[in-house]
């Protein structure tokens, strides 16, 4: 009997030891290194080459793509070549493209010094977009071209961008059909990019800033939501649900930072309250810029003690506090596995954007030894870094499903991405034309995509950490430029932080 008890005890010890071993394996399996973050950074930037529209350059690295949209704008006597397809379709939507551009620029502004050999690639990705936005903003007086492609017709087809035979209609905003939201976001994008190129290409930077100022004046003078002017062309795809006041304040904030022109400070002071300065909004996205604006403007208070912006520090704290578990004002939802969850469709866009804001604000706080005030609780910058790192690590594979939600990173990642070009044979291996309805079987096929869209971050798992690697499930499997743009900065930060 004693021997039996001893054997049972030994078995228990072995089981306990094995359990500890599994836990240790899990902990160490996802202890991402600086090299891991650098690899993910490289791939997050490479993704944008898969979204390019226009004539591809000789140094194109995703070689399965080809030239596309070469006649964009020609039917309207304007040159609208270039830019990015927003996600898995072949439409160039102006509002998300401009937001992508602003976030790419902001990533380089804050964390470009940590990008090392990827800095030039990041600037190339940014310039591919700003070159297009400059064309869209300067082609005609008092006009901003905001979209190329009929989304309804496009979404009825499953074809490569190189084969597009759907209508390449062009849409614009004007004094008669205003779009303050998309125009002010475009101004923000150009202004932020002007900071990036100020030293390396001063003349280009000057052109960006001058155009940003003109586009902002246009947005401010002719006020209105672009989705009211363009209705079904942009809705329900990218409706301006939040209105345009948030973009006007966002645009003015970036112009203030880029130009140091006192008129923008006056504009912010005069219009801030009516444009959402006192609103505590908890979602930062291509539609709603309010949390981002607070963070941008808090910089001058935290780094320069500019008293006019003290209130923005308070509201930035409120946003950050809402994300921190244990904070008195915590209100965010997290999955059982620890992922921030905002919505069932393309949830990772909110995760990457929030992570970027957390790290950017942590950087600003570190500049003066500041902390986040959440009622009676105070949280140091390191707490923000810890929370953002957990979100990024989840995306890269430290999650219950043990899957990386970045295509091409790690041992296991989505194979059936909702993306036309990636899911169809490359134009180089199948040069014959693929018509609108010829290859819909690819959408419904269970086979992996033949072309790997390296670096793409998909929509991600549901509120219970479940993910379906199904091309038809676009809510979870579709990538988008605005999911990737903010993680470029976050990964640059973490690659440097992990070595310190």
C-alpha positions in Angstrom: 0.0 0.0 0.0 2.9 2.3 0.9 4.5 1.6 -2.5 1.2 2.3 -4.3 0.9 5.7 -2.5 4.6 6.4 -3.3 4.0 5.6 -7.0 0.9 7.8 -7.1 2.8 10.6 -5.4 5.6 10.2 -8.0 3.1 10.3 -10.8 1.6 13.5 -9.4 5.1 15.0 -9.2 5.8 14.1 -12.8 2.4 15.5 -14.0 3.1 18.7 -12.0 6.6 19.0 -13.5 5.2 18.4 -17.0 2.5 21.1 -16.4 5.2 23.5 -15.3 7.3 22.6 -18.4 4.4 23.3 -20.7 3.8 26.7 -19.1 7.5 27.5 -19.4 7.5 26.4 -23.0 4.5 28.7 -23.6 6.1 31.6 -21.9 9.4 31.3 -23.7 7.8 30.4 -27.1 6.5 33.9 -27.4 9.2 35.9 -25.7 9.7 38.0 -28.9 13.2 39.4 -29.4 14.3 42.7 -31.0 15.1 40.6 -34.1 11.5 39.3 -34.2 10.0 42.8 -34.0 12.5 44.0 -36.6 11.4 41.1 -38.9 7.7 42.0 -38.3 8.5 45.6 -39.0 10.1 44.8 -42.3 7.1 42.7 -43.3 4.5 45.2 -42.1 6.0 47.8 -44.5 6.4 45.2 -47.4 2.6 44.6 -47.3 2.0 48.1 -48.8 3.7 46.9 -52.0 0.9 44.4 -52.4 -1.6 47.2 -52.3 0.0 49.5 -54.9 -2.0 50.8 -57.8 -0.3 52.2 -60.9 3.0 51.6 -62.7 5.1 49.5 -60.4 8.8 50.5 -59.9 11.8 48.4 -60.8 12.5 47.7 -57.2 9.1 46.2 -56.4 9.7 43.4 -54.0 6.3 41.6 -54.0 6.9 40.4 -57.5 3.7 38.6 -58.0 1.9 41.9 -58.4 1.8 43.8 -61.8 0.9 47.2 -63.1 -2.8 48.2 -62.7 -5.1 51.1 -62.9 -3.0 52.7 -65.6 -5.9 54.7 -67.0 -7.3 56.0 -63.7 -8.6 59.5 -64.2 -8.0 59.6 -67.9 -11.7 59.6 -68.7 -12.0 62.7 -66.6 -8.9 64.3 -68.0 -7.0 64.0 -64.8 -4.0 61.9 -63.8 -5.0 59.7 -60.8 -2.4 57.0 -61.3 -0.9 55.5 -58.1 -2.1 55.3 -54.5 -3.3 52.2 -52.7 -6.2 49.8 -52.8 -7.6 50.0 -49.3 -8.1 46.3 -48.6 -8.9 43.1 -50.5 -10.7 44.9 -53.3 -9.6 47.2 -56.2 -11.0 50.5 -55.2 -9.0 53.6 -54.2 -11.0 55.1 -51.3 -9.8 58.5 -50.3 -10.7 58.7 -46.6 -9.0 55.5 -45.4 -6.0 56.1 -47.8 -5.5 59.6 -46.3 -5.7 58.2 -42.7 -3.3 55.4 -43.6 -0.9 58.1 -44.9 -1.2 60.2 -41.7 -0.5 57.2 -39.5 2.4 56.0 -41.7 3.9 59.5 -41.5 3.3 59.7 -37.7 5.0 56.3 -37.3 8.1 57.6 -39.0 8.0 61.0 -37.2 7.9 59.3 -33.7 9.9 56.1 -34.3 11.8 56.5 -37.6 15.1 56.6 -35.7 14.4 53.0 -34.6 13.6 51.7 -38.1 17.2 51.5 -39.1 17.5 49.7 -42.5 13.7 49.9 -42.9 13.4 53.7 -42.8 13.8 54.1 -46.5 11.2 51.5 -47.2 8.8 53.2 -44.8 9.4 56.5 -46.5 8.9 54.9 -49.9 5.6 53.4 -48.7 4.6 56.9 -47.5 5.6 58.6 -50.7 3.6 56.2 -52.9 0.6 57.6 -51.1 1.5 61.3 -50.9 2.4 61.4 -54.6 -1.2 60.3 -55.3 -2.8 62.6 -52.8 -0.9 65.5 -54.3 -2.4 64.7 -57.7 -5.8 64.3 -56.2 -5.5 67.7 -54.5 -4.0 69.8 -57.3 -5.6 68.4 -60.5 -8.4 70.9 -60.5 -9.0 74.2 -58.6 -11.3 74.0 -55.6 -11.6 70.2 -56.1 -10.3 67.2 -54.3 -10.6 63.8 -56.0 -11.5 61.3 -53.3 -12.2 58.0 -55.0 -11.4 55.9 -58.1 -13.6 52.9 -58.8 -17.3 52.0 -58.4 -17.3 49.9 -55.2 -20.7 48.3 -55.9 -19.5 47.0 -59.3 -16.1 46.2 -58.0 -17.5 44.0 -55.2 -19.5 42.0 -57.7 -16.3 40.8 -59.2 -13.4 38.6 -58.0 -10.6 39.6 -60.3 -7.0 40.8 -60.1 -6.3 44.5 -60.1 -4.2 43.9 -63.2 -7.3 42.7 -65.0 -9.9 45.3 -63.8 -12.7 45.7 -66.3 -15.2 47.3 -63.9 -16.0 51.0 -64.2 -13.1 53.2 -63.0 -15.4 56.1 -62.1 -13.9 59.1 -60.4 -15.5 60.9 -57.5 -14.7 64.3 -56.1 -15.7 66.9 -53.5 -16.2 70.6 -54.4 -17.8 73.7 -53.0 -21.1 72.4 -54.3 -20.6 68.9 -52.9 -18.4 69.4 -49.9 -16.3 66.8 -48.0 -14.7 68.5 -45.1 -13.9 65.1 -43.5 -11.9 63.6 -46.3 -10.3 67.0 -47.3 -9.2 67.7 -43.7 -7.8 64.2 -43.4 -5.9 64.7 -46.7 -4.5 67.9 -45.3 -3.4 66.1 -42.1 -1.7 63.4 -44.2 0.2 65.9 -46.4 1.2 68.0 -43.4 2.4 65.0 -41.4 4.4 63.8 -44.4 6.0 67.2 -44.9 7.7 66.7 -41.5 9.0 63.3 -42.6 10.6 64.7 -45.8 11.7 68.0 -44.4 15.4 67.1 -44.1 15.8 64.5 -46.9 13.8 66.3 -49.6 13.1 70.0 -48.6 11.4 71.0 -51.9 9.0 68.0 -51.8 8.3 68.7 -48.1 7.5 72.3 -48.9 5.1 71.2 -51.7 3.4 68.9 -49.3 2.9 71.5 -46.7 1.7 74.2 -49.1 -0.8 71.8 -50.6 -1.9 70.7 -47.1 -2.7 74.3 -46.2 -4.7 74.9 -49.3 -6.7 71.6 -48.9 -7.4 72.5 -45.2 -8.7 76.0 -46.2 -10.9 74.3 -48.7 -12.2 71.8 -46.1 -12.9 74.6 -43.6 -14.5 77.0 -46.0 -16.9 74.5 -47.7 -18.2 72.4 -44.8 -20.1 69.2 -45.1 -19.8 65.4 -44.8 -18.5 63.7 -47.9 -20.9 60.8 -47.4 -23.8 63.3 -47.7 -22.4 64.5 -51.0 -21.4 61.1 -52.4 -23.9 58.9 -50.5 -24.0 55.3 -51.9 -20.6 55.6 -53.5 -18.9 55.7 -50.1 -21.6 54.3 -47.9 -21.7 51.8 -46.3 -18.1 51.2 -47.2 -16.5 54.3 -45.5 -19.3 56.5 -44.3 -18.3 59.5 -42.2 -20.2 58.5 -39.1 -18.4 60.9 -36.8 -18.9 63.9 -39.0 -16.2 66.3 -40.1 -15.4 68.4 -36.9 -12.9 65.8 -35.7 -11.0 65.9 -39.0 -10.9 69.7 -39.0 -9.3 69.8 -35.6 -7.0 66.9 -36.5 -6.0 68.6 -39.7 -5.3 71.9 -37.9 -3.3 70.1 -35.2 -1.0 68.5 -37.8 -0.7 71.9 -39.7 0.2 73.5 -36.4 2.9 70.9 -35.8 4.3 71.0 -39.4 4.2 74.7 -40.0 4.6 76.3 -36.5 2.3 79.0 -38.0 0.5 80.7 -35.1 -2.7 80.9 -37.1 -3.3 77.2 -36.5 -2.8 77.6 -32.8 -5.5 80.3 -32.9 -7.7 78.1 -34.9 -7.4 75.3 -32.4 -8.1 77.6 -29.5 -11.1 79.2 -31.2 -12.7 76.0 -32.5 -11.5 73.3 -30.2 -14.5 73.1 -28.0 -17.0 73.0 -30.9 -14.9 70.4 -32.7 -14.7 67.8 -29.9 -11.8 68.9 -27.8 -13.8 68.2 -24.6 -15.3 65.0 -25.9 -13.9 61.8 -24.3 -14.1 59.4 -27.2 -12.6 55.9 -26.9 -12.2 54.7 -30.4 -9.5 55.9 -32.8 -10.0 54.9 -36.5 -10.2 56.1 -40.1 -13.5 57.6 -39.1 -13.0 59.2 -35.7 -9.8 61.2 -35.0 -10.6 62.6 -31.5 -8.3 60.4 -29.4 -5.5 60.9 -31.8 -5.9 64.6 -31.8 -5.7 64.8 -28.0 -2.4 62.8 -28.1 -0.9 65.0 -30.9 -1.7 68.2 -29.0 -0.7 66.9 -25.6 2.9 66.7 -26.9 3.4 70.5 -26.7 2.2 70.5 -23.1 4.3 67.5 -22.0 7.5 68.4 -23.9 7.3 72.2 -24.0 4.8 73.1 -21.2 2.6 74.9 -23.6 -0.3 75.8 -21.3 -2.8 76.1 -24.1 -2.7 72.4 -24.5 -2.9 71.3 -20.9 -6.6 70.2 -21.3 -5.5 67.9 -24.1 -3.2 66.1 -21.7 -6.2 65.6 -19.4 -8.3 64.1 -22.2 -5.5 62.0 -23.4 -5.2 60.6 -19.9 -9.0 59.8 -20.0 -8.6 57.9 -23.2 -5.6 55.9 -21.9 -7.3 55.2 -18.5 -10.2 53.7 -20.4 -7.8 51.0 -21.8 -6.0 50.1 -18.6 -7.4 47.2 -16.6 -7.5 48.2 -12.9 -8.0 51.9 -13.7 -10.9 53.6 -12.0 -12.2 54.6 -15.4 -11.5 51.3 -17.2 -14.2 50.6 -19.7 -12.6 48.7 -22.6 -13.5 45.1 -23.5 -10.9 42.4 -23.8 -11.1 38.9 -25.0 -10.4 36.0 -22.6 -6.9 35.9 -24.3 -6.3 39.5 -23.6 -7.0 41.2 -26.9 -8.7 44.6 -27.0 -12.1 44.1 -28.7 -14.0 46.9 -30.3 -16.1 45.3 -33.0 -16.7 42.0 -34.9 -15.5 43.5 -38.3 -11.8 44.1 -38.7 -11.2 44.4 -35.0 -7.4 44.5 -35.3 -7.6 48.0 -36.8 -8.6 49.3 -33.4 -5.9 47.2 -31.7 -3.1 48.5 -33.9 -4.3 52.1 -33.7 -4.7 52.0 -29.9 -1.3 50.3 -29.4 0.4 53.1 -31.5 -1.3 55.8 -29.4 -0.2 54.0 -26.1 3.4 53.9 -27.2 3.4 57.5 -28.6 1.9 58.8 -25.4 4.4 56.8 -23.4 7.2 58.5 -25.4 5.8 61.9 -24.6 5.4 61.1 -20.9 8.9 59.9 -20.7 10.2 63.2 -22.0 9.3 64.9 -18.6 8.9 62.0 -16.3 5.1 62.3 -16.4 2.4 59.7 -15.7 -1.2 59.0 -16.6 -3.7 60.3 -14.0 -6.8 58.0 -13.6 -8.7 59.5 -10.7 -6.8 58.6 -7.6 -4.5 56.2 -9.5 -1.4 57.1 -11.5 0.2 54.9 -14.1 3.8 55.4 -15.4 4.8 55.3 -19.1 6.0 51.7 -18.6 2.4 50.6 -17.9 1.4 51.9 -21.3 4.3 50.1 -23.0 3.4 46.9 -21.2 -0.2 47.1 -22.4 0.7 47.9 -26.0 3.3 45.2 -26.1 0.8 42.6 -25.0 -1.5 43.7 -27.9 1.2 43.5 -30.5 2.5 40.2 -29.1 -1.1 38.8 -29.4 -1.2 39.8 -33.1 2.2 38.2 -33.7 1.2 34.8 -32.1 1.0 35.0 -28.4 -2.6 34.1 -28.2 -4.9 31.1 -27.4 -5.0 30.0 -31.0 -1.2 30.1 -31.4 -1.5 31.8 -34.7 0.1 35.0 -36.0 -2.4 37.4 -37.5 0.4 38.8 -39.7 0.7 36.9 -42.9 4.2 35.5 -43.4 5.3 36.0 -39.8 5.8 33.0 -37.6 5.1 29.3 -38.1 1.3 29.6 -38.4 -0.6 32.4 -40.0 -3.8 32.9 -42.2 -3.5 31.2 -45.6 -6.9 32.1 -47.1 -6.8 35.9 -46.9 -9.7 37.8 -48.4 -7.8 39.5 -51.1 -8.3 39.3 -54.8 -4.8 39.7 -56.0 -3.4 37.3 -53.4 -6.0 34.6 -54.0 -5.8 34.5 -57.8 -2.9 33.2 -59.9 -0.3 35.9 -60.5 -0.4 37.8 -63.7 3.2 36.5 -64.3 2.3 32.8 -64.0 -1.2 33.2 -65.6 -0.9 36.1 -68.1 -4.3 35.4 -69.7 -7.1 37.8 -68.7 -9.3 36.8 -65.8 -12.7 38.3 -66.1 -15.1 39.5 -63.5 -16.8 36.2 -62.8 -14.3 33.8 -64.2 -12.6 32.8 -60.9 -15.2 33.2 -58.2 -14.3 29.6 -57.3 -11.2 31.1 -55.8 -13.3 33.1 -53.3 -15.0 30.0 -52.2 -12.1 27.6 -52.4 -10.5 26.1 -49.3 -7.0 26.1 -51.0 -4.4 28.5 -49.6 -3.8 31.8 -51.5 -1.2 31.2 -54.3 0.5 34.5 -53.6 1.6 35.3 -50.1 0.6 38.9 -49.1 3.6 39.2 -46.7 3.1 41.5 -43.8 -0.7 41.8 -44.1 -2.6 41.9 -40.8 -6.0 40.5 -41.2 -9.2 41.5 -39.4 -8.5 39.1 -36.5 -10.4 36.9 -34.1 -13.8 37.3 -32.5 -14.6 38.3 -28.9 -13.8 34.8 -27.7 -10.4 34.5 -29.5 -11.9 32.3 -32.2 -10.6 32.8 -35.8 -11.8 31.2 -39.0 -9.2 31.1 -41.7 -11.9 31.4 -44.4 -11.6 33.7 -47.4 -15.3 34.3 -47.4 -15.2 35.5 -43.9 -14.0 39.0 -44.7 -14.7 40.3 -41.2 -11.8 38.2 -39.9 -9.7 37.5 -43.0 -9.5 40.8 -44.9 -6.4 42.9 -44.5 -6.4 46.7 -44.8 -3.8 49.5 -45.1 -5.1 51.2 -42.0 -4.7 48.1 -39.9 -1.0 48.0 -40.9 0.0 51.7 -40.8 0.0 52.2 -37.0 1.7 48.9 -36.3 4.7 50.1 -38.3 5.5 52.6 -35.6 4.6 50.2 -32.8 7.0 47.6 -34.1 9.8 50.1 -34.6 9.4 51.1 -30.9 9.4 47.6 -29.7 12.4 46.5 -31.7 14.4 49.3 -30.0 12.8 48.8 -26.6 13.7 45.1 -26.6 17.4 45.9 -26.9 17.5 48.5 -24.1 
